[in-house]
Amino acid sequence: MTYLLNDDQLQPVWNAIRSLTKIRELTDVIEQGIVLTEAQALLVWFVFQLEPLYRDGASPFSVEVPVNEIANRSGSPLMKTRSL
């Protein structure tokens, strides 16, 4: 399936990649877990923002996810910098 992307959707991916590079600098396992959780929240948000370029007639179902709810539950300060 082909997806439509705009430049605004790439910022969370960049933030996730940047936060993952910080893991090498961290020695505390708790801090590493926090960084991984934040990166995961950003990548999940990115995936749920993807829109199919065209509707695939072969797909028998469609998934609707409350993206704002995901962002609110993550508690990530990175998610707060960007309005959903």
C-alpha positions in Angstrom: 0.0 0.0 0.0 1.2 3.5 -0.7 0.9 6.3 1.8 0.6 10.0 1.5 3.1 12.0 3.6 3.6 15.7 4.2 6.7 17.4 5.7 5.0 18.0 9.1 4.7 14.2 9.6 8.4 13.7 9.3 9.3 15.8 12.4 8.2 13.2 14.9 10.3 10.6 13.1 13.3 12.9 13.3 12.7 13.5 17.0 12.4 9.8 17.6 15.7 9.1 15.8 17.4 11.9 17.7 16.1 10.7 21.1 17.4 7.1 20.3 20.9 8.5 19.7 20.8 9.8 23.3 20.6 6.2 24.7 24.3 5.7 24.1 25.1 8.7 26.4 22.8 7.4 29.2 24.0 5.0 31.8 20.8 4.8 33.9 18.5 2.1 32.8 15.4 4.1 33.9 16.4 7.0 31.8 17.0 4.7 28.8 13.5 3.3 29.3 12.0 6.8 29.3 13.8 7.7 26.1 12.7 4.5 24.5 9.1 5.1 25.6 9.1 8.6 24.2 10.6 7.4 20.9 7.9 4.7 20.7 5.1 7.2 21.3 6.4 9.4 18.5 6.7 6.5 16.1 3.2 5.3 16.9 1.8 8.8 16.4 3.6 8.9 13.0 2.1 5.6 11.9 -1.4 6.5 12.9 -1.1 9.8 11.0 -0.3 8.0 7.7 -3.1 8.2 5.1 -3.4 5.7 2.2 -2.8 7.4 -1.1 -5.7 5.5 -2.4 -8.2 3.2 -0.8 -7.3 -0.5 -1.0 -10.5 -2.4 -1.9 -8.9 -5.6 -0.7 -8.8 -4.5 2.9 -11.9 -5.8 4.7 -11.5 -3.5 7.7 -10.4 0.0 8.6 -8.8 0.9 11.9 -9.6 4.2 13.6 -7.4 5.2 16.5 -7.9 8.2 18.8 -4.5 9.7 18.1 -5.0 12.5 20.7 -5.7 9.9 23.3 -2.4 8.1 22.5 -0.5 11.4 22.8 -2.2 12.3 26.1 -1.4 8.8 27.6 2.2 8.9 26.6 3.1 11.7 28.9 6.1 12.5 26.7 7.4 16.0 26.7 8.3 15.6 23.1 4.6 15.0 22.3 3.6 18.2 24.1 5.8 20.4 21.8 3.6 19.6 18.9 -0.1 20.1 18.8 -2.0 17.1 17.5 
